[in-house]
Amino acid sequence: MKTDEIIKLYNEYVMPTYLKSPLVIARGKGARVWDIEGKEYLDFFPGWAVSGLGHCHPFVVKALKRQLSKTLHVSNNFYNELQGELARVIIKNSFDGKVFFANSGAEANEAAIKLARLYGGPDRFETISMENSFHGRTLATLTLTGQEKHRQGFEPLPEGFRTVPFNDIKAIEEAVNEKTIAIIVELIQGEGGINVASKEYIRFLRRFCSKKDILLIFDEVQTGMGRTGKMFCFQHFGIEPDMMSLSKTLGGGFPISALIAKRKLADTFTPGTHASTFGGSPLACVSSLAVFEAIKNNDLLLNAENMGEYLFERLKTLKEKFSFIKEIRGIGLMLGVELSRQGKLIVDACMKEGLLLNCTQDKVLRILPPLTVNKKDIDEGIRLLEKGFLSQL
Ligand SMILES: Cc1ncc(COP(=O)(O)O)c(C=O)c1O
């Protein structure tokens, strides 16, 4: 089929929930994808960080192939070695606790809200989140999401949620009351425009939550799994959360998500209080185990840190050339370039040049190259981005 025929199929049969670029992707390898006409693109936003190790990482592909001939699914009423082993590996790399497996970021956050409510009992049910945050599209997680535009039309929204300005200590002190059971925060707001939490703020939240027996939840759906040069972004801050949600890179391309909860909390969930039919399937678990193995064996945390610094420096050289670049920010390979103009035209221009990027909050270019990216890819990406900028002068 040709590009326009495939787009026609979507227009006829697929619900129009996404703003789409007119690109039909046929295959991917590493930091590259190819469209059905064979044109190559450098992908600096691989599947919203799902393909965080690059497309079709050989460890992930090999693990999936091996598993395909064994079992595709094991009901969660039985045991499977892979799920237990993955939970152990996640805990070993994060903080002491237990894991609940699901399939998407929203589901992991939904599980966090439910676990917090069970732990808090009937009188403590309120969760506080941040303005400009993004936590998912289910009714509860979009209520948690601190952006009005995502909630419009879906009222009445569930009760027990409140948002406060991000990085604002006073706002938290004022918002918390006897009903508050949890505070959820992204350490770098992704969809919100690559806004980095300050160390002072996060360390305050930790002290404040511990003092008041409020649960501190980090949504690491986008920041987790090496993206910022550490396995989890919270490891830059010198403190631990009570819960953490993960997804995206966790499966290296295969759908999986996880909620990790400290040991004191985890057994609040008992049989029947929460579940997910597909959660932690053998295929998902082998993919995720392969992701951990690849990060470790190929020194990808160090690569993310080094390549992140290199990309940051190269972006700074562009800032000197183009006055419409206002700021470059982020940690590791999670970077944002804030413009004083609309970013969509630049994203479209870059796509024509052969570079895939994202724009969020209208004016922030979001750049999340795979953790496997090298200097040559970055030099090429900067060259293509510059061409995209020049075409818009
Ligand atoms: C920080 C964060 N949390 C949650 C989600 C929701 O994940 P999903 O779309 O897999 O439900 C996203 C998705 O972009 C995200 O970036």
The ligand as a MOL file (V3000), in Angstrom:
LIG
                    3D

  0  0  0     0  0            999 V3000
M  V30 BEGIN CTAB
M  V30 COUNTS 16 16 0 0 0
M  V30 BEGIN ATOM
M  V30 1 C 5.1280 11.0900 32.9140 0
M  V30 2 C 4.0460 10.2690 32.2630 0
M  V30 3 N 3.1850 9.5980 33.0300 0
M  V30 4 C 2.2100 8.8420 32.4960 0
M  V30 5 C 2.0380 8.7540 31.1340 0
M  V30 6 C 0.9330 7.9250 30.5720 0
M  V30 7 O 1.4480 6.7840 29.9790 0
M  V30 8 P 0.5390 5.8920 28.9930 0
M  V30 9 O 0.2780 6.7100 27.7770 0
M  V30 10 O 1.3890 4.6870 28.7330 0
M  V30 11 O -0.6980 5.5630 29.7380 0
M  V30 12 C 2.9190 9.4390 30.2810 0
M  V30 13 C 2.7570 9.3800 28.8210 0
M  V30 14 O 3.2900 10.1360 28.0570 0
M  V30 15 C 3.9530 10.2220 30.8620 0
M  V30 16 O 4.8180 10.8990 30.1090 0
M  V30 END ATOM
M  V30 BEGIN BOND
M  V30 1 1 1 2
M  V30 2 1 2 3
M  V30 3 2 2 15
M  V30 4 2 3 4
M  V30 5 1 4 5
M  V30 6 1 5 6
M  V30 7 2 5 12
M  V30 8 1 6 7
M  V30 9 1 7 8
M  V30 10 2 8 9
M  V30 11 1 8 10
M  V30 12 1 8 11
M  V30 13 1 12 13
M  V30 14 1 12 15
M  V30 15 2 13 14
M  V30 16 1 15 16
M  V30 END BOND
M  V30 END CTAB
M  END
